[in-house]
Amino acid sequence: MKNFHLPLPERTYAELRAAAERSRVPATSMAREAIQQWLLAREKAERHRAIAAYAAGMGGSPWDLDRSLEAATIELLMANQPK
């Protein structure tokens, strides 16, 4: 485990300390978990962006979805829409 000095604005620090006291969890543990969740969310967003860019680039190319498969998928999705 590595240490990381992170200056916080007074209000953020106070809110973190208050949340830690209410939860009876160390503030460092709460901060560590929040940072881990933020990093995971960024990774997920970047993966989504990369997949979307790839799909947009491949649209209409020989690597695009098979037209009959695409039509069947759209038909299935439309049939399962709430009414």
Secondary structure as the mmCIF struct_conf table of DSSP 4:
data_model
#
loop_
_struct_conf.conf_type_id
_struct_conf.id
_struct_conf.beg_label_comp_id
_struct_conf.beg_label_asym_id
_struct_conf.beg_label_seq_id
_struct_conf.end_label_comp_id
_struct_conf.end_label_asym_id
_struct_conf.end_label_seq_id
HELX_RH_AL_P HELX_RH_AL_P1 GLU A 10 SER A 23
TURN_TY1_P TURN_TY1_P1 ARG A 24 ARG A 24
BEND BEND1 VAL A 25 VAL A 25
HELX_RH_AL_P HELX_RH_AL_P2 ALA A 27 MET A 58
TURN_TY1_P TURN_TY1_P2 GLY A 59 GLY A 60
BEND BEND2 SER A 61 SER A 61
TURN_TY1_P TURN_TY1_P3 PRO A 62 TRP A 63
BEND BEND3 ASP A 64 ASP A 64
HELX_LH_PP_P HELX_LH_PP_P1 LEU A 65 ASP A 66
HELX_RH_AL_P HELX_RH_AL_P3 ARG A 67 ALA A 79
TURN_TY1_P TURN_TY1_P4 ASN A 80 ASN A 80
BEND BEND4 GLN A 81 GLN A 81
#
